[in-house]
Amino acid sequence: MPDSAEAKLPGLNYALMTKQQRFAAFLIILGPETAATILRQLEVAELEAVTLEMSKLPFLTQDFQNEVLKEFSSLAVQATLGICGGMKFVNAALEKGVGAFRASDVMNKVSPTNNRPIIPALQNVLDVEPRALANLLKHEPAQAIALVVSYLAPDRASRVLAELPEAQRDSVVERMATLAPAPVETVERLANALNQKISNAKPSRPPSRTGGVLPAAAMLNAMDRETATNILNALEARNPDLTQSIRNKMFTFEDLAILDTPSLQKILREVDLRDLAMSLKSSSEKLKGRMLGSISKRAAETVNEEISFMGSVRGKDGDAAKQRIIEAMRKLETAGEIDLNEAREASKAALN
């Protein structure tokens, strides 16, 4: 194994890597928790660029890690295990750093076309107009539908799901949320079978997503509230734990920052100030500023005093307090008092 600057990754030479690529490798070595702290400080353009480079990196060998650590730390520590980069790590780091909604937006923008094997037959299927694609898929098993839909971006996937018979939708979401990576051969067989039903296949944009709870939640977020609620209610009757996991991914505490001030004020009127203090104890300064700026000066002073005298907060206690605030938000959304879809669209527009 070459040493020094000659340590190589497949197709990459550390000495030839850009500073951005080296920084991306360094974040992977740090792990999701620490990387998330750094990612929070980046501007949108920087975040997307670094995310793209992180997603491109393959297995990082011990020698390669040592090269990275020598450059980024005077206290270079010997790495003893290989670490995988790729989209799974990036999803974990971005979720912790910037919240599920913004993470999903960034991932959709930077998902590289070479991240998964290119399957031309499947690309032809993915290019079919959503209504026609739903008609093509509706006689297939839910597992097969979920596999195809998992390759679509959330907004397009939601349009396909909305065109499926109502009785099928919750089953497809359930299968999608529990979908494991499928062998290329399996995807090819399914794509070839579907292509036999398509008379005019056209080239398609590359696939952008895989299955899992996060893309299932992103797809439901992109749907109208009534349809998404009906699907979740039907799914909850059969698989409550999975449904809760999807709900948790649909909106996180950090994502409260995307709401406008009137919406935040409505939520915080329903919240105990101690819960707010416990929640903000470990939150980003950006979110803390948004939340405290949405209540009266006196209430904000009370919360700040509570935080300063509170000491350390156990993780599970802080999470429980955050969840109570999220539940207050959900009740207001159900009652039509706040509009999350409008907030999401405004947040997406700000990122573009």
Helices and strands as residue ranges (DSSP letters): G 4-6, E 8-9, E 12-13, G 14-16, H 19-30, H 32-39, H 44-56, E 59-60, H 62-72, E 83-84, H 86-98, H 100-110, H 120-126, H 130-137, H 142-149, H 154-163, H 166-177, H 184-195, H 213-221, H 225-238, H 240-250, G 253-258, H 261-269, H 273-280, H 285-292, H 297-310, H 315-334, H 340-351
